[in-house]
Amino acid sequence: MTSAGRSPVTGVLIMAYGTPARPEDIEEFYTDVRRGRPPTPEQLADLERRYAAVGGISELAARTAEQVAGVQAALDAVAPGEFACRFGSKHSKPSIERAIEQLAADGIRRFVALVLAPHFSAGSVGEYLERARRAALSSEMSIEAICDWHDKPFLIDLLAERVAAAFAETGTDPSDPSTELLVTAHSLPVRFIESGDGYDRRLRETAELVATAVGAVRWRVCWQSAGRTPEPWIGPDLLDVLRRLPAQGASGVVICPAGFTSEHLEVSYDLDIEARALAADLGIRFARTASLNADERLCRGLAHLVLQAAQVGTGRSL
């Protein structure tokens, strides 16, 4: 406690991939994604086409802001005045480093770091956390990291609820073997799997928990949105799996992008446009699960993880 009788404030750094704020920002964003290498004119035109197809920019910035506000509200409900949430982006503004500077400027000396992605890999969540740790060291701040939450009951319950609703949309239920459940996450280079960091295992654990919760008799894991680089990426690719479904006796598909927590380009284009169009061409029923976005139960679950990491949650419930 401080001399005024108040608990010291703990920061919460909430991180996500980021997205261009305007169509004019797409090239700068893409260059950052490519680690400072400008895209070719063809690469830039392809990404601009994808953003144009979903309205010019994605919903990610707005949905992430709502998630951050939701976590803050959940924390305030049980620990008023103890936590200050800030958002830091991997590839757009405000950056992870800038968000930590803001926490330090507010006089905060310790923070909890949380990435809005459930499955740890050194090539995804690990990169966010490493940047946060470096910036914390530079600012002489302490950091507690939430590395992974792929099997937490609140996540599984939310995904299972959405899977059941998506099956209903196809006119079937999870016990119907004519409709297959595909659980997806963003692909990464195969070298991360070969290093043994467990990213593929974590997605399969999520998928198995969700499939068990809804009673799905036909399901598998696949991967989406692989990068356009020469090295091999984790497979099987979602679109390749879709193409094989009719020959494997499936007349419907439900896609659950479990690796993503909100609407953004990899959902609104890669699934809602690209995968949906392929399913239509193949003559199979298609549904994908609704995004978690700022569902109050997600925000409460994440806030509980923050409380645990900050070791101030004893005797409190969300």
SULNOR-V686375 format. One record per helix or strand of 3 or more residues. SS is the DSSP state (h for helix, s for strand). FROM is the first residue (numbers start at 1). TO is the last residue. If there is no record, write none. Layout:
ss = {SS:SS}
from = {FROM:FROM}
to = {TO:TO}
This chain:
ss = {s:h:h:h:s:h:s:h:s:h:s:h:h:s:h:s:h:h:s:h}
from = {10:23:41:60:83:96:110:125:142:153:179:190:199:219:238:252:265:270:285:296}
to = {16:33:53:78:89:105:115:138:146:169:186:194:214:224:248:256:268:282:288:310}
